[in-house]
Amino acid sequence: MKKKIPVRVLIPAMLLATAAMYGLHYLIFRDAHHIGIFFVSDIAFLPLEVVLVSLVLERMVERTHENDNQGKICILQSIFFRDCGADMIRYFLTCDNYRKRLIPAMSVREEWQAPEYESARKFLRSYSFALDAEKLDFFAVHYHLNKHHAFFLQLLESPSLTDRDEFTDLLLTLYHFWEELSEQYDLRTLPPEKIALFSEYAQDSYRLLSSEWLDNMQKIKKSSARRTLSPLRETPFC
């Protein structure tokens, strides 16, 4: 394994090398005036070089990294919705008495572009996502989450996700929902306060699931020209 040269050694070595090359130049050409002109010229170019390297090139590298990271998140989202997310949306829709308003707004079409997706997001921000507590079966919800809670942890361990990512918020909400449900002895006979708490968890999960599903559809739409993916595949809003 190659050893890295410490910075405290590298900097003096580079300075000595520079001094040696300037000294060699003087010994050969005996022209201190010429050396001084080019030395000042090189020093004057340093601020511009710093700008080019630290701002322009670094930003280009960051943008490339961000694009790669978004592609990885899109794949993680697609796997999540294929394995469990879409089924959860379908279930919550059965408990939503106002789903006839939501479904048309979320019926993504192949021809959708950025304005249509933004219009759908605007609708989601105003939608209540209220669920009928009498229709919610927390035993069934826990059974579904229990099958996938290890999968949620695996996704959360991905280096592509960050604490500020909305998909991370969704996974954490579902995991905490599973934890709360798992602490109950009997999910079929819950006290009113627990029903209210779990209904709120279900509502938050429903809202985040819908938002992230739409986000994933748009990401797939953007990449469909390159990957020939259909954004309408396995849609739960039908």
C-alpha positions in Angstrom: 0.0 0.0 0.0 1.3 3.4 -1.0 1.9 5.9 1.8 0.6 9.5 1.4 3.0 12.3 1.8 2.1 14.5 4.7 1.1 18.1 3.8 3.8 19.5 6.2 6.4 17.7 4.1 4.9 18.3 0.7 4.6 22.1 1.0 8.2 22.8 1.9 9.3 20.3 -0.8 7.4 22.1 -3.5 8.7 25.5 -2.3 12.3 24.2 -2.4 11.7 22.7 -5.9 10.4 26.1 -7.1 13.4 27.9 -5.6 15.7 25.4 -7.2 14.2 25.8 -10.7 14.4 29.6 -10.4 18.0 29.3 -9.3 18.8 26.9 -12.2 17.1 29.4 -14.6 19.4 32.2 -13.3 22.5 30.1 -13.5 21.8 29.3 -17.1 20.5 32.7 -18.4 21.8 35.2 -15.8 18.7 37.3 -16.2 17.1 38.2 -12.9 14.9 40.8 -14.6 13.3 38.1 -16.8 12.8 35.9 -13.7 11.1 38.8 -11.8 8.7 39.5 -14.7 7.4 35.9 -14.9 7.4 35.5 -11.1 5.1 38.5 -10.7 3.0 37.4 -13.7 2.5 33.9 -12.1 1.6 35.5 -8.8 -1.0 37.8 -10.5 -2.6 34.7 -12.2 -3.1 32.8 -8.9 -6.4 34.6 -7.8 -7.9 33.8 -11.2 -6.7 30.2 -11.0 -8.3 29.8 -7.6 -11.6 31.1 -9.0 -11.5 28.7 -11.9 -10.6 25.7 -9.8 -12.5 26.3 -6.6 -15.7 27.8 -8.1 -16.1 26.7 -11.7 -14.5 23.2 -11.8 -15.6 22.3 -8.3 -19.2 23.3 -9.1 -19.1 21.1 -12.2 -17.9 18.1 -10.2 -20.6 18.8 -7.5 -23.3 19.0 -10.2 -22.2 15.7 -11.7 -22.2 14.1 -8.3 -25.7 15.4 -7.6 -27.0 14.0 -10.9 -25.5 10.6 -10.1 -27.0 10.8 -6.6 -30.5 11.7 -7.9 -30.3 8.7 -10.3 -29.5 6.4 -7.3 -32.3 7.8 -5.3 -34.7 7.3 -8.2 -33.7 3.6 -8.3 -34.2 3.3 -4.5 -37.6 4.9 -4.8 -38.7 2.7 -7.6 -37.7 -0.5 -5.7 -39.5 0.8 -2.6 -42.8 1.5 -4.4 -42.6 -1.8 -6.4 -42.1 -3.8 -3.2 -44.4 -2.1 -0.7 -45.1 1.6 -1.3 -47.6 1.2 -4.0 -49.6 -1.4 -2.0 -49.8 1.0 0.9 -51.1 3.8 -1.3 -53.8 1.5 -2.6 -54.8 0.5 0.9 -55.0 4.1 2.2 -57.1 5.0 -0.9 -59.7 2.5 0.3 -59.9 4.4 3.6 -60.1 7.9 2.0 -63.7 9.0 1.5 -62.6 11.8 -0.8 -60.3 9.7 -3.1 -62.5 10.6 -6.1 -60.8 14.1 -5.9 -57.3 12.8 -5.5 -57.3 10.0 -8.2 -57.9 12.3 -11.2 -55.2 14.7 -10.0 -52.7 11.9 -9.7 -53.5 10.1 -12.9 -50.1 10.6 -14.6 -50.1 10.4 -18.4 -47.2 9.7 -20.7 -47.5 13.1 -22.2 -47.1 14.9 -18.9 -44.4 17.6 -18.7 -43.1 19.8 -15.9 -46.2 22.0 -15.7 -48.6 19.0 -15.2 -46.4 17.6 -12.5 -46.2 21.0 -10.7 -50.0 21.3 -10.9 -50.3 17.8 -9.3 -47.9 18.9 -6.5 -49.9 22.0 -5.9 -53.1 19.9 -5.5 -51.3 17.6 -3.1 -50.2 20.6 -0.9 -53.9 21.6 -0.6 -55.3 18.0 -0.1 -56.2 17.0 3.4 -55.3 13.2 3.1 -58.0 12.6 5.8 -58.6 8.9 6.5 -61.7 7.3 7.9 -60.5 5.8 11.2 -63.3 3.3 11.2 -62.0 1.8 8.0 -58.3 1.6 9.1 -57.2 -1.8 10.1 -54.1 -1.3 12.2 -53.5 -5.0 12.5 -53.2 -5.2 8.7 -51.1 -2.1 8.5 -48.7 -3.5 11.1 -48.6 -6.9 9.3 -47.5 -5.1 6.1 -45.0 -2.8 7.8 -43.6 -5.8 9.8 -42.7 -7.6 6.6 -40.7 -4.6 5.3 -39.3 -2.8 8.3 -35.8 -4.4 7.8 -36.0 -3.2 4.2 -36.7 0.3 5.4 -33.5 0.2 7.5 -31.5 -1.1 4.5 -32.7 1.9 2.4 -31.9 4.3 5.2 -28.4 3.1 5.4 -27.8 4.0 1.7 -25.2 6.8 1.4 -27.3 8.4 -1.4 -29.9 9.5 1.1 -29.5 12.5 3.4 -31.3 13.8 6.5 -32.9 16.5 4.5 -34.3 14.2 1.8 -38.1 13.8 1.7 -37.8 10.2 0.8 -35.8 9.8 4.1 -38.6 11.4 6.0 -41.0 8.9 4.4 -38.9 5.9 5.4 -38.5 7.2 9.0 -42.2 7.9 9.3 -43.1 4.3 8.2 -40.4 2.9 10.5 -41.6 4.9 13.5 -45.2 3.9 12.7 -44.2 0.2 12.8 -42.4 0.8 16.1 -45.5 2.4 17.7 -47.8 -0.4 16.4 -45.4 -3.1 17.6 -45.6 -1.8 21.2 -49.3 -2.6 21.3 -50.5 -5.8 22.8 -53.8 -6.0 20.9 -54.2 -3.9 17.7 -57.9 -4.9 17.3 -59.0 -3.3 20.6 -57.2 0.1 20.8 -58.2 2.9 23.2 -59.4 6.1 21.5 -56.2 8.0 22.1 -54.1 5.3 20.3 -56.6 5.3 17.4 -56.2 9.0 17.1 -52.3 8.7 17.2 -52.2 5.9 14.7 -54.6 7.6 12.4 -52.3 10.6 12.4 -49.4 8.4 11.5 -51.4 6.8 8.7 -52.4 10.2 7.4 -48.7 11.4 7.4 -47.6 8.2 5.7 -50.4 8.6 3.1 -49.3 12.2 2.3 -45.6 11.4 2.0 -46.2 8.2 0.0 -48.3 10.2 -2.5 -45.8 13.0 -2.8 -42.8 10.7 -3.2 -44.6 8.5 -5.7 -45.3 11.6 -7.9 -41.7 12.7 -7.5 -40.5 9.2 -8.6 -42.8 9.2 -11.6 -41.3 12.5 -12.8 -37.7 11.3 -12.3 -38.5 8.2 -14.3 -40.1 10.4 -17.0 -36.9 12.5 -17.3 -34.8 9.3 -17.7 -37.3 7.4 -19.9 -35.7 8.6 -23.1 -32.4 7.1 -22.0 -33.6 4.0 -20.2 -36.9 3.3 -22.0 -38.8 3.2 -18.7 -42.6 3.8 -18.6 -43.7 6.3 -15.8 -47.1 4.7 -15.8 -45.9 1.3 -14.7 -47.6 -0.1 -11.6 -49.5 3.1 -10.8 -51.6 2.8 -7.6 -53.8 5.7 -8.6 -56.3 4.0 -10.9 
